[in-house]
């Protein structure tokens, strides 16, 4: 595994046994849904991943549907805790973005701008959180701080970060280019407002599609900068998925054998694998996107984020897995390689 994959795994595993991980598991409302009322957070949140985003998504979807949840006192306490955890992840991501200023990186529109109901990204991960955000659940302790620093240093040592940092340094000194970025962002935001009546699902699907392609017709310099910011933002969100998944899990899911054939697809910044396994461990992985380690003595070994799973329950349980390796996300975006 790469330095970043190892640092991510180590931080997530350490947090699992820390105050942060223990509280994340104990407070999770979806695991306490047995006697909950139908309009409670416990009944609606479920176990979709990643943590933090799923709580925000549940609350936002209920509000969009015109059926806001009736939060109990315990659920209000839980939401307050999740907000603090979110601020902490913002601070960690902010350290990973340095020295690129929030003002510059926020000029690019990306999935985290859509909100938790329309995107799997953790909301506002490019914003900077002032104040002691890490003075929470032991994240600023002498034991945890070095492990967070190791993830930060590894992120900032990737080709992806090096490329976006160089472009940001150039962009920051050209006011006319920053204005072009701002104009393009305003154009994208205006395109996300639809006049025709749509369901919530149709609206989110259309918005997601627009954001995926929104810089395709932009001027080449704007598109290159946007590609760089969005590529690094994608890497950071996948790292956060992994850290939160390991912190919330009861054990590290490590696939060492019994996978059968491994089918893969390789593109720049993408290694996608598909395999079926009789290993009972994989059935314990959380709802996608959730992390696991492939250690089957193949060139494909590494840290993965699952993107889809299915299970055959009859007879011997067989789990079908689709996943993406983090290592490829460390690469610079394609536009700078051609």
N, C-alpha and C positions, 0 to 999 in steps of 0.2 A: 504494500500500500504506500501511497505518497505521504509526505510529511503532513499535509493537510488532513488526509483521511485518518491518519494515526492520531493526530491532535484532536480531531473531532470525536473520534471514538473514545479517547481517554477522557475528554471533558464530559461527554454524555454519560459514560459509565460512572465517573466520580459523582456527578450530580444525582444519579439514581439513588445513591446511598446517603446523600446529603439532605439537609433540611428542605432544600428546593424540591428534590425528587419525591421525598416522603410526603410533603404537603400537596404536591401536584397530584399524586395518586389518591391520597386520603380525601381531598376536597372535590375531586371530579364528580360532578353531579350525576352524570350519565350512569355511573356505577351504583347509584343509590335510587334507582327509578322504581323499585318494587312497589312501594306504597305511595308514589307521587301522584298528584292530580294531573289531569291531561294538559293543563295550561301552565305547568311548572317547567323550569329549566331542566330538572332531573329527567322528566319524561321526554323532552324534545332534543336534548343535546346529543345523546348517543355516544359513540366512540370514534367518530370520524377524526382523522388526523389532518394537520398537526394540532397539538395542544395550542391554546390561545386563540388561534384562528377559528377553531370549531365553535368556541363559546361566542365569539363576535358574530360568526355566521348565523348561529341559532337565533340570537337576539335580533339581528338585522332582518332575517327572513320572516320572523314573527311580526315585526313592525311593518314590513312591506306588505304582508298579507292582511294587515289591519287587525291583527289578533295579538297584541303585545302580551308577553307572558306575565303571570302573576307571581313575582319572585317572593319567596319566603325570606325571612331574616337570614337564614343560613346561606341561601342562594345569593342574596345581596352581598354578604361577606365574601362569598366565593368570587363573584364578579369583581369586587374590589381587589381581591388577591390577583386575579387574572390581569387586571389593568396594571398592577405593579410589575407582574412578570413580563407583560408586553413592553413596558417602559425599559425594563432591564435588557430585553432582547434588542430594542432600539439602540441602547447604549453600546451593546456589544457590536452590533452592525455598524454603528457610527465609528467605533474604533477601527473596524476593518476598512472603512471607506477612506480614512485619513491618507493623505492630506487633501483629498478632494472635498471642497466645501459643500455644505448642504445646498447653498444657493445655486451652485452649478449643476450638481447631480439631479436636483429636483426639476430642472428645466426640461428634462426628458420624461415623457409620459410612459408609464409601464403598468404591468399587471397589479402592482401593489396600490396603484391609484384607484383601481376599480372598486376596492372594498372586498371584504371577506365573503360576501354572498356570490360574487361573480368570479372570483379568482382564488386559487389555492394559496397564493402568496400571503404571508403574514402582513397585515396592513401597515403602511407608512414606515417600512424598514429603512428608507433612505432619509427620513427626517432625523434631526438631531435632538436628543432629549437632554436638556440642561438639568443640573442638580444631581444629588446622590442616588441615581437610579439603581446602581448596583449594591447599595446599602439595603439589601433585601434578601431574606431567606438564606443568609450566609454566603451570598455571591461575592462579597468583598472580603471574605476570610483569607487568611494566609495560605490555606490549602487550595482554595478554588481559584484565587486571582492568578497564580502562575499558569494554570491550565487554560483559563480564558485568554491570557496573553499569548500562549503558544498557538491557539487557534487564530488569533488576530495576526500574529507574525506570519503564520503559514499562509493565510489568505493574502496578505500584502506582499508575499514573495512569489505569487503565481504570475505567469505571463498575462493572464486576464487583467489583473490589477495593474501591472506595469504598463500595459497598453492604455487603459482608461486614464491612468494618472498622467501619462505623457500628453494625451489629447486634452485633458482638463487644464493642464498647465498652459497650453497654447490658447485654449478657448477663453480662459479667465482674463487674458490680456487684450482681447478683441471684443470691444463693446458691440460692434455691428454683428458679430457672429452670435453673441448672446441674445441679441434682439431677434435674430432669425430663429433661434431655438425657442424663444418665448412665443413668437408668432405661430410656430408650428404646433406648439403645445396647445395654444388657444384654439387652433383649427381642429385639432383632434378632439378636444373637450366638446366643442360645438357639434361635432359629428356624432356624439354619443347620445344626443337628445333626439328622440324619435317622435314624430307627430302621430303616426298611426297607433291605434290601441294594440298592445301586445301583452301577453302574459308575463309574469315575472321571469319564468324560464326562458321565454323567447327573447326578452330584453337582455338578460345576462348573456345568452349565447351570442346574440348579435354584437353586443359590446365587446365580448371576449375576442370575437373574430376580427372586429375593427382594430383593436389594440394589437393583435398579432401582426397585422399588415399595415399599420398606420404610417410607418416611415418608408414604405416601399417606393412611393412616388416623390419623396422629399429630395431636395438638392443633395448631391453626393457627400458634401462635407457634413451636412446635418445628419444624414443617414449614418455615416461612419461613426459620428460621435454618439448617436442614439444607440447604435448596435453595441458599442463598447460599454456604455452605461448599463444597458439592459442585460448584456452578457454577464457582467460582474454582479448585478443585482440577482440574476438567476442563481449564480454560484452561491451567494450569501444565503439566499432563501433555502436552497437545498442543504447547506451546512446547518442552518437553524432547524430544518425538518429533522435532520439526523440527531442533533444534540437533544432536542425536545423528545424525540422518539425513544432514544436510549434512556433519558432521564425518567420517562414515564413508564417504561417497560419493567418487567420483573426480572428479565435476563436478556443478555445479548443473543440475538438470533444469529447463529453461525452455521452455515451449511457447509459440511465437509465431505459428504458422500451421498450416494443414492439419488443423484439428480437425473440420471439418464442423459440423453443428448442435450447439449446446450446450443440453442440457436441464437445467433447474434446479428445485429445490424450496426455497421460502423459508418458514421459520417463525421465531419468536423464538429467537435464539441458534443458528440453523441455516441455513446456505446449503449445499445439497448439489447437486453438479453431476455430470452424466453426459455423456460425449462419447467419440467414437472418433477416433483419430488415426493417420495414416500416419507421423508424425514418429518416426524411429527412436530419438530420445533417450528417449522415455517408456518404452521397453522396458528401459532401463538403471536405472530407478528400483528401489529396494529393495522387499522384501516389505512390504505394508501393516502398520502405518501408516508411510508414508514421505513426505517432503516434495517438493514441486515448485512452480514458479512458473508461473502462467498469465499470459501477457503477450501477449494476442491482440487488444489494442485494443478490448476490450468492457467493459461495466460490471461484468463478473464477474471481472476481473483481480485477482490477489492471490496470497497464499501459501496453499497447500492441503496437506492431509494425505490421501493416498490411503487409501481404505477397501476397495478391491477392484479388481483388474485381471484381464483375460483377454486372450489373444492368438491371432490367426489366423496360422498360419505359412505356409499355402499361398499361393503367389503373392506379392503385395506384403504385407508384414507389417502387420497392422492391430491396434492396441491399444485395448481397450475399458476406460475408466477411470471409477470412481466415487470421488468425493473430497469433502472438507468444507473450507470456508474458515475460517481461524483468526479472521478479523476479527469474525465474528458471535459468537464465544465471549467477546469482550471486553465484550459487553453484560451488563447486570444480568439475573438470572433473571426469568422471566415473572411470578412471583407478586408482584413489586413493581411491575409495570407495569400491573396491572389493578385 
